[in-house]
Amino acid sequence: MEDILNQKDIDLLYHFTKADTAKVILESGNIRLSQLRKVNDPKEALSWPYKLFCSEPKNAPSKGFANAIQQLEDYTLDHILVACFKFDKNIRDTSNDLHPYDSKGITDTRMWSHYADSHKGVCLLFDRPMLEMELSKTKNEASFVGPINYYNNWDVHDDSIGPKSDPQEGYPWFFPLCRDHFMVNVELLNSLGIQEYMLKHIKYYYKDLIFQKNLCWESESEYRIALLSSSTREYYDLVFNNSLKGVILGNQCCSEDKQEIITICKNKGISVYHYFSRGWQNHFIRQDLYEASNALDISISYPVDFPYYSVYMRIISTTGEDHIISVDETGALTLRE
């Protein structure tokens, strides 16, 4: 099994979740894309500010405004399916860093706290290009991928970051002076019907509708994979095949969950690590390589610019047990029980 954490320049996506959910994902071989109704941002999950406009006075509707806007909102919530990840904004070789993991998404303690059951859960590591390849195989559904863009004013279209029209998906009723992705043309909505109209509308404005969030979420560095389903569905289970490269057990993952997950991953050839935070340092210890608990992680640092005889420090074993070692002036290590 490959040591995914020590590979250079690998482009990973991090999916934080509860241990029980991780077991289902690992056993099934699927990652679930769910309706926008299920996301935790109320702006996306509850209400969408669509606005109706007409080109000719004679076509101005006399009633049914609220119902039409509700149908547009329901279509968006019922037909767009997403799976959410964290990503490393700047991919670089960290093999020579003193603490190579500190700059990676897997050490984001707030993500562990909010999404991985207060550090009792799991983080799944996916190879981004490989997972996107699996998504592209989805038949009869439009797929989209990319990082979330964060703004203070979420509902105002910005020319500098807005969508780039695909000629094959050209928007024949796109008005150059109207840059608001929530504006919906009444004449064309009535002519095409909500299904055809919204499929075209979302395909054209997907960057604004699916990949924008308020600036307060920026620290999550979210990356999404998304489907635009032609029919109403609560979820879509995407087969990820070999794109899952590793599993990280949280700091406080219980022994029962740990053993179950290790067993599943061994059978599937997936690398497993246990994340320990000790002495303000991040340790990721391979779990699928060890049957005994006598392996130690000696990831230590100390100053050498003053005279000393010996230094005593805490290290951890593959099971998370604390040990004390000493380093003398020659650099010799001694385990202290």
C-alpha atoms as one frame of an Amber mdcrd trajectory, in Angstrom:
protein
   0.000   0.000   0.000   1.290   3.424  -0.969   2.364   6.012   1.585   0.117
   8.770   0.287   1.117  11.439   2.820   4.758  11.383   1.758   4.171  11.572
  -1.985   5.376  14.745  -3.672   3.051  17.178  -5.445  -0.068  15.029  -5.113
  -3.366  16.880  -5.527  -5.646  15.687  -2.728  -9.200  16.423  -1.657 -10.106
  15.960   2.029 -13.572  14.734   3.014 -14.231  14.990   6.764 -17.040  12.837
   8.141 -18.230  10.711  11.058 -16.713   7.255  11.600 -19.999   5.435  10.896
 -20.464   7.345   7.645 -16.877   6.583   6.641 -17.506   2.850   7.137 -20.494
   3.017   4.767 -18.437   4.904   2.180 -15.543   2.457   2.448 -17.738  -0.660
   2.285 -19.888   0.605  -0.598 -17.128   2.214  -2.652 -19.368   5.256  -3.210
 -19.172   8.926  -2.243 -22.618  10.516  -2.006 -23.636  13.742  -3.745 -26.676
  15.245  -2.001 -29.212  17.951  -2.753 -28.344  21.534  -1.911 -31.110  21.256
   0.705 -28.649  19.200   2.774 -25.742  21.687   2.891 -25.096  23.658   6.076
 -25.212  27.153   4.573 -28.811  28.442   4.905 -28.294  30.744   1.927 -27.990
  27.681  -0.275 -30.225  25.241   1.609 -33.301  27.376   2.306 -33.959  30.234
  -0.090 -32.845  31.456  -3.515 -33.570  35.069  -4.567 -34.806  34.513  -8.110
 -36.438  37.476  -9.852 -38.759  37.438 -12.863 -38.529  39.938 -15.716 -40.343
  40.330 -19.021 -39.137  41.902 -22.267 -42.512  43.244 -23.439 -45.235  44.984
 -21.367 -47.906  42.745 -22.888 -46.206  39.684 -21.405 -46.131  40.960 -17.834
 -47.812  38.332 -15.646 -50.821  39.461 -13.645 -50.534  36.808 -10.935 -48.629
  33.699  -9.892 -45.372  35.489  -9.036 -44.801  33.697  -5.747 -45.588  30.275
  -7.192 -43.246  30.769 -10.163 -40.367  31.912  -7.955 -40.981  28.971  -5.608
 -40.785  26.550  -8.542 -37.432  28.037  -9.616 -36.115  27.705  -6.070 -37.368
  24.122  -5.725 -35.800  23.153  -9.036 -32.426  24.468  -7.883 -32.624  22.695
  -4.525 -33.904  19.411  -5.964 -31.730  19.060  -9.085 -28.262  20.277  -8.040
 -26.331  17.589  -6.127 -22.988  18.262  -4.466 -20.230  16.604  -2.454 -17.939
  18.891  -0.475 -14.233  18.631   0.273 -11.361  20.721   1.548  -8.344  21.238
  -0.709  -4.818  22.599  -0.454  -4.770  25.925  -2.282  -1.027  25.769  -2.868
   0.355  22.334  -3.751   4.078  22.084  -3.149   6.761  19.615  -2.165   6.883
  19.548   1.651   9.242  16.570   1.999  12.067  18.799   3.253   9.909  20.774
   5.695  10.552  20.281   9.403   6.802  19.832   9.958   5.534  18.906   6.470
   1.885  18.394   7.422   1.246  21.706   9.158   0.345  23.492   5.917  -2.029
  20.787   4.647  -5.799  20.577   4.968  -5.680  17.414   7.041  -4.449  19.405
  10.065  -7.347  21.890  10.019  -8.669  21.402  13.560 -11.880  23.322  12.892
 -12.765  20.975  10.041 -12.102  18.007  12.327 -14.284  19.598  14.989 -17.210
  20.659  12.768 -17.442  17.806  10.265 -15.609  14.819  11.784 -17.590  14.399
  14.994 -15.333  16.560  17.195 -12.160  14.681  16.212 -13.768  11.246  16.718
 -14.398  10.829  13.012 -12.398  10.321   9.835 -10.890  12.214   6.906 -10.913
  10.483   3.515  -8.174  11.420   1.046  -9.111  11.458  -2.632  -6.883  11.989
  -5.643  -8.610  15.002  -7.208  -7.919  14.295 -10.926  -8.908  10.650 -10.500
 -12.141  11.495  -8.665 -13.041  14.078 -11.303 -12.434  11.445 -13.978 -14.945
   9.151 -12.246 -17.464  12.020 -12.117 -17.022  12.666 -15.842 -18.177   9.111
 -16.552 -21.632   9.915 -15.189 -24.179   9.371 -17.955 -27.014  11.736 -18.844
 -26.060  14.289 -16.170 -24.117  17.564 -16.435 -21.153  17.628 -14.040 -19.152
  20.525 -12.601 -16.049  20.711 -10.405 -14.027  23.460  -8.809 -13.150  25.504
  -5.739 -15.632  27.756  -4.003 -15.149  31.480  -4.566 -15.878  33.653  -1.544
 -17.417  37.127  -1.671 -18.951  39.694   0.648 -21.902  40.313  -1.657 -22.954
  36.870  -2.779 -25.840  37.729  -5.085 -24.178  40.387  -7.260 -22.527  39.237
 -10.463 -18.948  40.392 -10.944 -17.650  40.562 -14.530 -14.142  39.681 -13.396
 -15.183  36.325 -11.908 -18.403  35.523 -13.726 -19.157  32.546 -15.969 -17.647
  32.146 -19.388 -20.329  31.089 -21.823 -19.766  27.809 -23.614 -20.726  28.319
 -27.298 -22.383  24.895 -27.324 -24.431  25.897 -24.296 -24.931  29.460 -25.535
 -27.629  31.393 -23.767 -29.736  32.775 -26.663 -31.694  35.044 -24.287 -28.647
  36.331 -22.415 -28.895  40.109 -22.123 -25.442  41.781 -22.023 -26.697  44.534
 -19.729 -28.110  42.072 -17.193 -25.403  40.402 -15.134 -27.614  39.080 -12.358
 -27.725  35.268 -12.361 -31.019  35.308 -10.438 -32.919  37.140 -13.205 -35.301
  34.840 -15.113 -37.052  35.790 -18.340 -40.822  35.257 -18.168 -41.398  34.852
 -21.916 -38.801  32.135 -22.300 -39.797  30.430 -19.064 -43.371  30.141 -20.357
 -42.186  29.062 -23.819 -39.683  26.397 -22.768 -41.115  25.277 -19.454 -39.240
  25.194 -16.177 -37.341  21.955 -16.909 -35.648  23.077 -20.138 -35.242  26.675
 -19.008 -33.550  25.859 -15.706 -31.258  23.226 -17.232 -29.934  25.888 -19.585
 -29.874  28.601 -16.920 -27.901  26.535 -14.403 -25.459  25.236 -17.019 -24.694
  28.795 -18.035 -24.541  30.306 -14.544 -23.100  27.322 -12.682 -20.063  29.220
 -11.391 -22.306  31.791  -9.737 -24.985  29.380  -8.519 -22.904  26.422  -7.303
 -19.421  27.787  -6.589 -20.023  30.977  -4.610 -20.329  31.406  -0.847 -20.102
  34.200   1.666 -16.648  35.335   2.750 -17.221  34.031   6.292 -16.751  30.462
   4.978 -13.398  31.192   3.347 -11.256  29.333   5.890 -12.837  26.033   4.813
 -11.142  26.213   1.366 -14.022  24.201  -0.055 -13.842  22.245  -3.295 -17.002
  20.784  -4.814 -17.988  18.145  -7.279 -21.523  18.638  -8.532 -24.168  17.125
 -10.791 -27.139  18.814 -12.428 -29.735  16.070 -12.518 -32.444  16.084 -15.163
 -34.819  14.557 -12.609 -35.557  15.169  -8.943 -33.400  12.948  -6.757 -32.266
  13.159  -3.148 -28.745  11.903  -3.831 -26.395  10.263  -6.298 -23.836   7.665
  -5.193 -20.649   8.140  -7.220 -18.390   5.086  -7.545 -14.918   6.387  -6.716
 -12.915   3.268  -7.677  -9.167   3.847  -7.123  -9.420   7.582  -6.446  -9.593
   7.010  -2.673  -5.949   7.008  -1.591  -5.985   7.066   2.188  -7.929   7.303
   5.428  -7.029   9.450   8.438  -8.449   8.512  11.837  -9.178  11.472  14.104
  -7.320  12.283  17.301 -10.123  10.831  19.409 -11.328   8.022  17.167 -12.384
   5.169  19.458 -10.625   1.802  19.362 -13.708  -0.025  18.028 -14.135   2.309
  15.052 -10.394   2.275  14.494 -10.178  -1.511  14.233 -13.229  -1.783  11.979
 -11.904   0.844   9.575  -8.398  -0.656   9.512  -9.879  -4.071   8.683 -11.975
  -2.673   5.819  -9.039  -0.708   4.414  -6.597  -3.631   4.619  -8.980  -5.721
   2.538  -9.210  -2.942  -0.051  -5.520  -1.961  -0.069  -6.115   1.553   1.307
  -3.527   3.237   3.546  -4.677   4.158   7.067  -3.138   6.741   9.392  -3.994
   7.847  12.890  -3.733  11.574  13.477  -2.251  12.492  16.859  -1.636  16.016
  18.057   0.982  15.909  20.822   3.238  18.610  22.119   1.699  21.030  19.599
   2.966  18.868  16.742   1.016  16.864  14.171   1.753  13.147  13.873   0.288
  10.822  11.240   1.145   7.229  12.068   0.525   4.382   9.642  -1.873   1.882
  11.188  -2.123  -0.736   8.466   1.588  -1.656   8.747   1.728  -2.533  12.419
   0.305  -5.441  14.394   2.220  -4.601  17.549   2.389  -1.325  19.481   6.167
  -1.006  19.751   6.741   1.381  16.836   7.478   4.987  17.772   7.139   8.243
  15.860  10.261  10.321  16.484   9.180  13.596  14.874  11.004  16.027  17.127
  12.839  19.315  16.980  14.869  21.305  19.494  17.361  24.192  19.447  21.080
  23.449  19.269  22.436  26.992  19.580  23.293  26.733  23.288  25.245  24.194
  25.394  23.353  21.311  27.002  23.985  17.777  28.191  20.621  16.141  27.351
  17.078  17.010  26.293  13.952  15.071  27.339  10.880  14.999  25.095   7.554
  13.232  24.674   6.947  11.025  21.608   4.084   8.676  20.734   3.697   5.056
  19.670   1.586   3.679  16.837  -1.300   3.305  19.317  -1.034   6.864  20.597
   0.709   6.033  23.862   3.099   8.614  25.266   6.778   7.845  25.844   9.744
   9.928  26.941  13.064   9.923  25.116  16.280  11.754  25.784  18.827  13.086
  23.321  22.351  13.698  24.573  24.941  16.121  23.221  26.147  13.545  20.686
  22.647  13.049  19.270  22.191   9.568  20.789  18.569   8.660  21.608  17.489
   6.801  24.745  13.964   5.584  25.505  12.991   6.479  29.076  10.263   4.377
  30.649
